[in-house]
Structure formats: C-alpha cells, structure tokens
C-alpha cells in the first residue's frame, strides 16, 4: 500500500485522478523498461511507488498533447499469423460455398423446366403419378345424368 507520498499530495499534481493514474503508470513502465530514476528513493517498494515519489517531487509532470481518437496497439507476430489464417479460412469457406451454389445451379439448369418445377414442388421428375380410375363409379355417374 502506498503511504508515502500521500494520495492527497499526488492528487494536487494532476487535473484528475485518471490523469494521475496514467502519468504514474507510464512512468512506472519507463522505469520497468530500464529508465534511470530521477530521485534517489531507497524506501520505494516497487517501481509504482518510485514513480509516485517522482511525481510528488515534481520530477515527472504531465504534458498536454494531442491524443489520437484510436490508440494504435501493436500486435504480436502470433496474432498476425492467427489473423492471416482466419482470413484464409474464411476465404476458402466462401469459395466452397460459391462452388456448391454453382454446382446446384448447373444441375438445375441441365434438368429442364419441368424438372425444376418438380424439384421446387418436392416431387421428382421422370416419374408419372399413377392415376387409378374406378370405372364403375364413373359409369354410374354418367348414367344418372
């Protein structure tokens, strides 16, 4: 837990708690990456405490600058490879779907109009429905007229 410098003292050094957190975290990252400390603080337990001490001593200050709307986050080589493979898989899948649609369309075109209508209606072409007439029923109906 950060006891020295106090949070109240640190709040005075920035416009908002968010700005303070960003300032301290950026300085702590610099220290982690090998930057030399600007103050000699042997009591600092870690780089965040050291960054807070530097901010409290006015050795590190925030400079207002242009901030881009979208931050550019570098991606790892593995992520680039994964994205490339994902795009390739998506492209292959679209090609397979297109080939399947074309084969179905070519199959329907070669069947003819009657076969297409039968296919859409759920029947099969080439098979005639067997119609059974009851000759006795038809004759009696004609006789009554």
Backbone as a printed PyTorch tensor [residue, N CA C, xyz], in Angstrom:
tensor([[[  0.8390,  -1.1730,   0.0000],
         [  0.0000,   0.0000,   0.0000],
         [  0.8860,   1.2390,   0.0000]],

        [[  0.4630,   2.2070,  -0.7610],
         [  1.2220,   3.4360,  -0.9000],
         [  0.9310,   4.3440,   0.2930]],

        [[  1.9520,   4.6020,   1.0880],
         [  1.7850,   5.5010,   2.2320],
         [  2.5580,   6.7930,   2.0400]],

        [[  3.6520,   6.7410,   1.3320],
         [  4.4640,   7.9330,   1.1110],
         [  4.8120,   8.0020,  -0.3540]],

        [[  4.5210,   8.9700,  -1.0880],
         [  3.7670,  10.1700,  -0.7500],
         [  2.2790,   9.8730,  -0.6170]],

        [[  1.5900,  10.7400,   0.0530],
         [  0.1610,  10.5110,   0.2890],
         [ -0.6310,  10.7510,  -1.0090]],

        [[ -1.7910,  10.1190,  -1.0620],
         [ -2.6600,  10.2610,  -2.2280],
         [ -3.1020,  11.7200,  -2.3850]],

        [[ -3.3660,  12.4070,  -1.2790],
         [ -3.7950,  13.8100,  -1.3390],
         [ -2.7160,  14.6820,  -1.9850]],

        [[ -1.4520,  14.4030,  -1.6560],
         [ -0.3540,  15.1710,  -2.2380],
         [ -0.2470,  14.8920,  -3.7410]],

        [[ -0.4870,  13.6470,  -4.1050],
         [ -0.4150,  13.2920,  -5.5260],
         [ -1.5790,  13.8860,  -6.3170]],

        [[ -2.7700,  13.9410,  -5.7080],
         [ -3.9420,  14.4940,  -6.3980],
         [ -3.7340,  15.9550,  -6.7810]],

        [[ -2.9440,  16.6730,  -5.9980],
         [ -2.6690,  18.0820,  -6.2790],
         [ -1.8220,  18.2520,  -7.5360]],

        [[ -1.1450,  17.2120,  -7.9450],
         [ -0.2010,  17.2850,  -9.0660],
         [ -0.8440,  17.0260, -10.4280]],

        [[ -2.1290,  16.6710, -10.4470],
         [ -2.7710,  16.3800, -11.7250],
         [ -4.1850,  16.9500, -11.7440]],

        [[ -4.7320,  17.0130, -12.9400],
         [ -6.0670,  17.5910, -13.1120],
         [ -7.1600,  16.6410, -12.6360]],

        [[ -6.9210,  15.3400, -12.7480],
         [ -7.9350,  14.3740, -12.3380],
         [ -7.2480,  13.0900, -11.8810]],

        [[ -7.9550,  12.2760, -11.1190],
         [ -7.3700,  11.0060, -10.6850],
         [ -6.9930,  10.1050, -11.8750]],

        [[ -7.7780,  10.1990, -12.9460],
         [ -7.4670,   9.4000, -14.1410],
         [ -6.1200,   9.8360, -14.7200]],

        [[ -5.9280,  11.1350, -14.8860],
         [ -4.6590,  11.6340, -15.4160],
         [ -3.4920,  11.2170, -14.5320]],

        [[ -3.7040,  11.2490, -13.2250],
         [ -2.6570,  10.8330, -12.2930],
         [ -2.3100,   9.3530, -12.4890]],

        [[ -3.3320,   8.5340, -12.6150],
         [ -3.0920,   7.1010, -12.8060],
         [ -2.3320,   6.8320, -14.1020]],

        [[ -2.6850,   7.5490, -15.1630],
         [ -1.9930,   7.3780, -16.4400],
         [ -0.5460,   7.8340, -16.3290]],

        [[ -0.3250,   8.9790, -15.7090],
         [  1.0270,   9.5090, -15.5400],
         [  1.9100,   8.5500, -14.7510]],

        [[  1.4030,   8.0650, -13.6330],
         [  2.1830,   7.1540, -12.7960],
         [  2.4380,   5.8340, -13.5200]],

        [[  1.4310,   5.3200, -14.2180],
         [  1.6200,   4.0420, -14.8920],
         [  2.6130,   4.1520, -16.0450]],

        [[  2.5800,   5.2650, -16.7720],
         [  3.5490,   5.4500, -17.8580],
         [  4.9690,   5.5660, -17.3150]],

        [[  5.1280,   6.3010, -16.2250],
         [  6.4710,   6.4370, -15.6390],
         [  6.9410,   5.1040, -15.0630]],

        [[  6.0390,   4.3540, -14.4470],
         [  6.4090,   3.0440, -13.9080],
         [  6.8330,   2.1110, -15.0450]],

        [[  6.1560,   2.1860, -16.1900],
         [  6.5370,   1.3730, -17.3480],
         [  7.9340,   1.7590, -17.8370]],

        [[  8.2150,   3.0690, -17.8740],
         [  9.5470,   3.5190, -18.2810],
         [ 10.6110,   2.9750, -17.3370]],

        [[ 10.3440,   3.0320, -16.0360],
         [ 11.3000,   2.5120, -15.0580],
         [ 11.4940,   1.0100, -15.2240]],

        [[ 10.4120,   0.2970, -15.4950],
         [ 10.5000,  -1.1530, -15.7100],
         [ 11.3360,  -1.4570, -16.9480]],

        [[ 11.1940,  -0.6090, -17.9700],
         [ 11.9170,  -0.8200, -19.2220],
         [ 13.3740,  -0.3710, -19.1540]],

        [[ 13.8130,   0.1670, -18.0030],
         [ 15.2260,   0.4800, -17.8350],
         [ 15.5710,   1.9380, -17.6740]],

        [[ 14.5870,   2.8270, -17.5690],
         [ 14.8830,   4.2480, -17.3700],
         [ 15.5220,   4.4580, -15.9970]],

        [[ 16.3790,   5.4550, -15.9050],
         [ 17.0490,   5.7620, -14.6400],
         [ 16.1160,   6.5800, -13.7470]],

        [[ 16.0540,   6.2610, -12.4650],
         [ 15.2230,   7.0450, -11.5390],
         [ 15.7100,   8.4810, -11.4550]],

        [[ 14.7800,   9.4280, -11.3150],
         [ 15.1300,  10.8360, -11.2280],
         [ 15.3760,  11.2810,  -9.7950]],

        [[ 14.9890,  10.4450,  -8.8440],
         [ 15.2630,  10.7460,  -7.4360],
         [ 15.8820,   9.5040,  -6.8030]],

        [[ 16.5730,   9.7270,  -5.7170],
         [ 17.1680,   8.6050,  -5.0030],
         [ 16.2350,   8.2350,  -3.8570]],

        [[ 15.3880,   7.2520,  -4.0960],
         [ 14.4130,   6.8290,  -3.0930],
         [ 14.6680,   5.3610,  -2.7810]],

        [[ 15.3550,   5.1240,  -1.6910],
         [ 15.6710,   3.7430,  -1.3090],
         [ 14.5030,   3.0810,  -0.5890]],

        [[ 13.5130,   3.8690,  -0.1740],
         [ 12.3580,   3.3170,   0.5380],
         [ 11.2630,   2.8100,  -0.4060]],

        [[ 11.4070,   3.0690,  -1.7130],
         [ 10.3700,   2.6730,  -2.6680],
         [ 10.3220,   1.1480,  -2.7460]],

        [[  9.1350,   0.6210,  -2.5290],
         [  8.9690,  -0.8280,  -2.5260],
         [  8.9670,  -1.4050,  -3.9390]],

        [[  8.5210,  -0.6150,  -4.9080],
         [  8.4560,  -1.0920,  -6.2910],
         [  8.4900,   0.1100,  -7.2270]],

        [[  8.3960,  -0.1620,  -8.5230],
         [  8.5030,   0.9280,  -9.4980],
         [  7.2970,   1.8760,  -9.4410]],

        [[  6.1320,   1.3830,  -9.0430],
         [  4.9680,   2.2610,  -8.9360],
         [  5.1830,   3.2530,  -7.7900]],

        [[  5.6870,   2.7750,  -6.6790],
         [  5.9730,   3.6790,  -5.5510],
         [  7.0410,   4.6910,  -5.9410]],

        [[  8.0590,   4.2520,  -6.6740],
         [  9.1040,   5.1670,  -7.1270],
         [  8.5320,   6.2030,  -8.0920]],

        [[  7.6590,   5.7850,  -9.0060],
         [  7.0230,   6.7220,  -9.9360],
         [  6.1640,   7.7330,  -9.1760]],

        [[  5.4610,   7.2940,  -8.1600],
         [  4.6530,   8.2100,  -7.3410],
         [  5.5400,   9.2240,  -6.6280]],

        [[  6.6630,   8.7760,  -6.1260],
         [  7.6080,   9.6950,  -5.4550],
         [  8.1480,  10.7220,  -6.4420]],

        [[  8.4290,  10.3080,  -7.6640],
         [  8.9240,  11.2460,  -8.6770],
         [  7.8550,  12.2770,  -9.0370]],

        [[  6.6070,  11.8510,  -9.1160],
         [  5.5120,  12.7810,  -9.4150],
         [  5.3530,  13.7680,  -8.2630]],

        [[  5.4200,  13.2800,  -7.0280],
         [  5.2700,  14.1540,  -5.8530],
         [  6.4170,  15.1600,  -5.7630]],

        [[  7.6080,  14.7880,  -6.2360],
         [  8.7570,  15.6890,  -6.2000],
         [  8.8130,  16.5920,  -7.4330]],

        [[  7.8020,  16.5830,  -8.2470],
         [  7.7200,  17.3770,  -9.4780],
         [  8.8400,  17.0730, -10.4660]],

        [[  9.3720,  15.8810, -10.4230],
         [ 10.3800,  15.4550, -11.3970],
         [  9.7150,  14.8900, -12.6530]],

        [[  8.4850,  14.4200, -12.5110],
         [  7.7080,  13.9030, -13.6380],
         [  6.4010,  14.6760, -13.6670]],

        [[  6.1470,  15.3100, -14.8110],
         [  4.9100,  16.0750, -14.9600],
         [  4.2250,  15.6610, -16.2590]],

        [[  2.9280,  15.8470, -16.2770],
         [  2.1650,  15.5390, -17.4760],
         [  2.2430,  16.7160, -18.4260]],

        [[  2.4230,  16.4280, -19.6930],
         [  2.4580,  17.4540, -20.7200],
         [  1.2470,  17.2400, -21.6090]],

        [[  0.4420,  18.2870, -21.7420],
         [ -0.7550,  18.1750, -22.5600],
         [ -0.3250,  18.0770, -24.0130]],

        [[ -0.9220,  17.1070, -24.7060],
         [ -0.5820,  16.9040, -26.1070],
         [ -1.7730,  16.3770, -26.8770]],

        [[ -1.5330,  16.1610, -28.1290],
         [ -2.5850,  15.6130, -28.9790],
         [ -2.7420,  14.1370, -28.6770]],

        [[ -3.9890,  13.7330, -28.5170],
         [ -4.2960,  12.3340, -28.2670],
         [ -5.1140,  11.8430, -29.4470]],

        [[ -4.6850,  10.7380, -30.0360],
         [ -5.4110,  10.1780, -31.1680],
         [ -6.7240,   9.5830, -30.6820]],

        [[ -7.7140,   9.5850, -31.5860],
         [ -9.0000,   9.0060, -31.2360],
         [ -8.8940,   7.5110, -30.9800]],

        [[ -8.1290,   6.8450, -31.7980],
         [ -7.9670,   5.4080, -31.6350],
         [ -6.5020,   5.1250, -31.3550]],

        [[ -6.2560,   4.4650, -30.2830],
         [ -4.8880,   4.1150, -29.9500],
         [ -4.4160,   3.0040, -30.8750]],

        [[ -3.1680,   3.0970, -31.2760],
         [ -2.5690,   2.0720, -32.1110],
         [ -1.8870,   1.0830, -31.1800]],

        [[ -2.4030,  -0.1290, -31.1800],
         [ -1.8580,  -1.1490, -30.3030],
         [ -1.0750,  -2.1270, -31.1600]],

        [[  0.2200,  -2.2410, -30.9360],
         [  0.9880,  -3.1910, -31.7370],
         [  0.5470,  -4.6200, -31.4340]],

        [[  0.4680,  -5.4340, -32.4830],
         [  0.0670,  -6.8110, -32.2810],
         [  1.2790,  -7.7130, -32.4300]],

        [[  1.2110,  -8.8370, -31.7950],
         [  2.3320,  -9.7720, -31.8200],
         [  2.3710, -10.5270, -33.1400]],

        [[  3.4860, -11.1520, -33.3910],
         [  3.6510, -11.9560, -34.6050],
         [  2.6240, -13.0830, -34.6250]],

        [[  2.3980, -13.7090, -33.4670],
         [  1.4400, -14.7990, -33.3770],
         [  0.0320, -14.3340, -33.7320]],

        [[ -0.3240, -13.1110, -33.2830],
         [ -1.6450, -12.5700, -33.5820],
         [ -1.7720, -12.2790, -35.0780]],

        [[ -0.7060, -11.7710, -35.6960],
         [ -0.7280, -11.5320, -37.1420],
         [ -0.9380, -12.8440, -37.8910]],

        [[ -0.2400, -13.8910, -37.4740],
         [ -0.3730, -15.2000, -38.1110],
         [ -1.7910, -15.7280, -37.9220]],

        [[ -2.3300, -15.6010, -36.6990],
         [ -3.6770, -16.0810, -36.4270],
         [ -4.6990, -15.3490, -37.2970]],

        [[ -4.5710, -14.0270, -37.4130],
         [ -5.4930, -13.2470, -38.2330],
         [ -5.3790, -13.6270, -39.7080]],

        [[ -4.1450, -13.8630, -40.1830],
         [ -3.9460, -14.2570, -41.5720],
         [ -4.5950, -15.6150, -41.8380]],

        [[ -4.4020, -16.5710, -40.9110],
         [ -5.0070, -17.8970, -41.0650],
         [ -6.5340, -17.8120, -41.0230]],

        [[ -7.0650, -16.9730, -40.1510],
         [ -8.5130, -16.7960, -40.0520],
         [ -9.0760, -16.2220, -41.3510]],

        [[ -8.3890, -15.2570, -41.9390],
         [ -8.8320, -14.6770, -43.2050],
         [ -8.7530, -15.7170, -44.3230]],

        [[ -7.7020, -16.5090, -44.3400],
         [ -7.5550, -17.5500, -45.3540],
         [ -8.6560, -18.6000, -45.2230]],

        [[ -8.9620, -19.0190, -43.9960],
         [-10.0390, -19.9880, -43.7750],
         [-11.3850, -19.4190, -44.2240]],

        [[-11.6290, -18.1560, -43.9320],
         [-12.8680, -17.5070, -44.3350],
         [-12.9690, -17.4560, -45.8650]],

        [[-11.8430, -17.1430, -46.5430],
         [-11.8220, -17.0860, -48.0000],
         [-12.1090, -18.4580, -48.5970]],

        [[-11.4820, -19.5050, -48.0430],
         [-11.7080, -20.8660, -48.5350],
         [-13.1640, -21.2850, -48.3510]],

        [[-13.7440, -20.9530, -47.2100],
         [-15.1270, -21.3060, -46.9400],
         [-16.0660, -20.6190, -47.9450]],

        [[-15.8070, -19.3440, -48.2440],
         [-16.6200, -18.6250, -49.2120],
         [-16.4770, -19.2230, -50.6090]],

        [[-15.2660, -19.6390, -50.9810],
         [-15.0590, -20.2760, -52.2830],
         [-15.8130, -21.6030, -52.3630]],

        [[-15.7780, -22.3850, -51.2830],
         [-16.5040, -23.6620, -51.2660],
         [-18.0030, -23.4390, -51.3820]],

        [[-18.5290, -22.4460, -50.6760],
         [-19.9600, -22.1430, -50.7620],
         [-20.3320, -21.7040, -52.1730]],

        [[-19.4900, -20.8870, -52.7870],
         [-19.7520, -20.4180, -54.1460],
         [-19.7320, -21.5910, -55.1230]],

        [[-18.7530, -22.5050, -54.9750],
         [-18.6720, -23.6730, -55.8500],
         [-19.8930, -24.5680, -55.6670]],

        [[-20.3490, -24.7210, -54.4340],
         [-21.5350, -25.5470, -54.1730],
         [-22.7770, -24.9360, -54.8170]],

        [[-22.9290, -23.6130, -54.6860],
         [-24.0720, -22.9470, -55.3070],
         [-24.0290, -23.0880, -56.8210]],

        [[-22.8370, -22.9830, -57.3960],
         [-22.7020, -23.1130, -58.8530],
         [-23.0390, -24.5250, -59.3110]],

        [[-22.6080, -25.5440, -58.5590],
         [-22.9140, -26.9180, -58.9590],
         [-24.4070, -27.1940, -58.8530]],

        [[-25.0590, -26.6630, -57.8470],
         [-26.5070, -26.8260, -57.7120],
         [-27.2050, -26.1060, -58.8560]],

        [[-26.7540, -24.8900, -59.1820],
         [-27.3710, -24.1310, -60.2700],
         [-27.1580, -24.8430, -61.6000]],

        [[-25.9770, -25.3660, -61.8390],
         [-25.7140, -26.0870, -63.0890],
         [-26.5580, -27.3440, -63.1670]],

        [[-26.7340, -28.0310, -62.0610],
         [-27.5670, -29.2280, -62.0380],
         [-29.0080, -28.9030, -62.3490]],

        [[-29.4970, -27.8020, -61.8200],
         [-30.8760, -27.4060, -62.0890],
         [-31.0420, -26.9600, -63.5320]],

        [[-30.0590, -26.2920, -64.0850],
         [-30.1550, -25.8250, -65.4680],
         [-30.1950, -26.9910, -66.4510]],

        [[-29.5240, -28.0750, -66.1230],
         [-29.4850, -29.1990, -67.0480],
         [-30.7370, -30.0610, -66.9580]],

        [[-31.5430, -29.9120, -65.9570],
         [-32.7230, -30.7570, -65.7820],
         [-33.8880, -30.3260, -66.6570]],

        [[-33.9730, -29.0920, -66.9520],
         [-35.1000, -28.6230, -67.7360],
         [-36.1440, -27.9720, -66.8440]],

        [[-37.0630, -27.2770, -67.4660],
         [-38.0560, -26.5130, -66.7320],
         [-39.0010, -27.3940, -65.9260]],

        [[-39.4670, -28.5070, -66.5120],
         [-40.3810, -29.3900, -65.7850],
         [-39.7190, -29.9930, -64.5570]],

        [[-38.4600, -30.4020, -64.7110],
         [-37.7410, -30.9800, -63.5820],
         [-37.5170, -29.9370, -62.4920]],

        [[-37.2450, -28.7020, -62.8970],
         [-37.0560, -27.6340, -61.9260],
         [-38.3300, -27.3890, -61.1340]],

        [[-39.4760, -27.3800, -61.8300],
         [-40.7550, -27.1750, -61.1490],
         [-41.0280, -28.3310, -60.1970]],

        [[-40.7530, -29.5520, -60.6400],
         [-40.9350, -30.7180, -59.7720],
         [-40.0290, -30.6450, -58.5550]],

        [[-38.7840, -30.2160, -58.7790],
         [-37.8410, -30.1270, -57.6660],
         [-38.3060, -29.1010, -56.6460]],

        [[-38.8130, -27.9900, -57.1270],
         [-39.2960, -26.9570, -56.2130],
         [-40.5580, -27.3950, -55.4830]],

        [[-41.3810, -28.1880, -56.1620],
         [-42.6260, -28.6550, -55.5610],
         [-42.3930, -29.8370, -54.6250]],

        [[-41.1950, -30.3950, -54.6570],
         [-40.9020, -31.5190, -53.7590],
         [-41.0650, -32.8620, -54.4240]],

        [[-41.4750, -32.8930, -55.6600],
         [-41.6320, -34.1520, -56.3850],
         [-40.3610, -34.4780, -57.1360]],

        [[-40.3960, -35.5600, -57.8710],
         [-39.2590, -35.9290, -58.6930],
         [-39.7210, -36.0050, -60.1210]],

        [[-38.8540, -35.6420, -61.0440],
         [-39.2590, -35.6720, -62.4400],
         [-39.0170, -37.0630, -63.0100]],

        [[-39.6440, -37.3400, -64.1170],
         [-39.4650, -38.6340, -64.7620],
         [-40.3990, -39.6930, -64.2220]],

        [[-41.0270, -39.4320, -63.1390],
         [-41.9550, -40.4000, -62.5630],
         [-43.3660, -39.8690, -62.7480]],

        [[-44.1560, -40.5930, -63.4650],
         [-45.5420, -40.2100, -63.6650],
         [-46.3620, -40.7190, -62.4920]],

        [[-47.2870, -39.9140, -62.0620],
         [-48.1640, -40.3760, -60.9990],
         [-49.1640, -41.3520, -61.5990]],

        [[-49.3550, -42.4260, -60.9050],
         [-50.3150, -43.4230, -61.3800],
         [-51.7000, -42.9920, -60.9530]],

        [[-52.5620, -42.8260, -61.9330],
         [-53.9230, -42.4110, -61.6570],
         [-54.8060, -43.6410, -61.7990]],

        [[-55.5570, -43.9520, -60.7750],
         [-56.4370, -45.1170, -60.7920],
         [-57.8520, -44.6080, -60.8930]],

        [[-58.5300, -45.0790, -61.9300],
         [-59.9230, -44.6940, -62.1160],
         [-60.8060, -45.8480, -61.6920]],

        [[-61.8140, -45.4980, -60.9900],
         [-62.8040, -46.5040, -60.6160],
         [-63.8650, -46.4580, -61.7020]],

        [[-63.7590, -47.4150, -62.6020],
         [-64.6330, -47.3850, -63.7760],
         [-66.1140, -47.4820, -63.4110]],

        [[-66.4290, -48.2260, -62.4140],
         [-67.8190, -48.3840, -62.0010],
         [-68.4110, -47.0960, -61.4790]],

        [[-67.6530, -46.3360, -60.7420],
         [-68.1500, -45.0900, -60.1760],
         [-68.3680, -44.0680, -61.2630]],

        [[-67.4410, -44.0350, -62.2240],
         [-67.5700, -43.0550, -63.3100],
         [-68.7690, -43.3910, -64.1800]],

        [[-68.9920, -44.6820, -64.4760],
         [-70.1060, -45.0760, -65.3400],
         [-71.4450, -44.7600, -64.6940]],

        [[-71.5570, -44.9900, -63.4080],
         [-72.8260, -44.7460, -62.7330],
         [-73.1300, -43.2600, -62.6930]],

        [[-72.0860, -42.4510, -62.5840],
         [-72.2960, -41.0030, -62.5440],
         [-72.7780, -40.5210, -63.8910]],

        [[-72.2070, -41.1210, -64.9670],
         [-72.6360, -40.7020, -66.3050],
         [-74.0660, -41.1640, -66.5980]],

        [[-74.4270, -42.3740, -66.0780],
         [-75.7650, -42.9060, -66.3280],
         [-76.8220, -42.0430, -65.6670]],

        [[-76.5310, -41.4780, -64.5170],
         [-77.5210, -40.6840, -63.7810],
         [-77.8410, -39.4090, -64.5010]],

        [[-76.9140, -38.9180, -65.3060],
         [-77.1350, -37.6310, -65.9680],
         [-77.9560, -37.7750, -67.1180]]])
